[in-house]
Amino acid sequence: MDYVAALVPPVVMAVAFVALIVTIVKSQGGENKSKEDAAVDAALARAEGARQEPEAHGA
């Protein structure tokens, strides 16, 4: 029975990891893809604007 106790934690972790990967893959795309892309684009634009702002004021 010791071998069962030794194998349970890795099996549970493997099942949890597979479930995580399946969830990540399923959440990619779909009806929320454009909203997620827009949020990322807005965040990148804010970061780019914040990075360029000190140069504009310093020149």
C-alpha positions in Angstrom: 0.0 0.0 0.0 3.0 2.3 0.4 3.3 2.5 -3.4 -0.3 3.8 -3.7 0.4 6.5 -1.2 3.6 7.4 -3.1 1.8 7.6 -6.4 -1.3 9.6 -5.4 0.3 13.1 -5.1 2.0 13.0 -8.5 -1.2 11.7 -10.1 -3.3 14.4 -8.5 -0.8 17.1 -9.6 -0.8 15.7 -13.2 -4.6 15.8 -13.3 -4.7 19.3 -12.0 -2.0 20.4 -14.5 -3.9 18.9 -17.4 -7.1 20.6 -16.2 -5.3 24.0 -16.0 -3.9 23.6 -19.5 -7.4 22.6 -20.9 -8.9 25.7 -19.1 -6.3 28.0 -20.6 -6.7 26.6 -24.1 -10.5 26.8 -23.9 -10.4 30.4 -22.7 -8.3 31.6 -25.7 -10.4 33.2 -28.4 -14.2 32.9 -28.4 -16.5 35.8 -27.9 -14.3 37.6 -25.4 -11.2 37.7 -27.7 -11.8 41.1 -29.1 -12.5 42.6 -25.7 -9.3 41.0 -24.3 -7.3 42.2 -27.3 -8.7 45.7 -26.9 -7.7 45.8 -23.2 -4.2 44.6 -24.0 -3.9 47.2 -26.8 -5.1 50.0 -24.4 -2.6 48.9 -21.7 0.3 48.9 -24.3 -0.7 52.3 -25.5 -0.8 53.7 -22.0 2.6 52.2 -21.3 4.1 53.6 -24.5 2.6 57.0 -23.8 4.0 57.0 -20.3 7.4 56.0 -21.6 7.5 58.8 -24.2 6.0 61.6 -22.1 9.2 62.4 -20.1 11.2 62.6 -23.3 8.7 65.2 -24.7 8.8 67.3 -21.6 12.6 67.1 -21.2 13.4 68.2 -24.8 
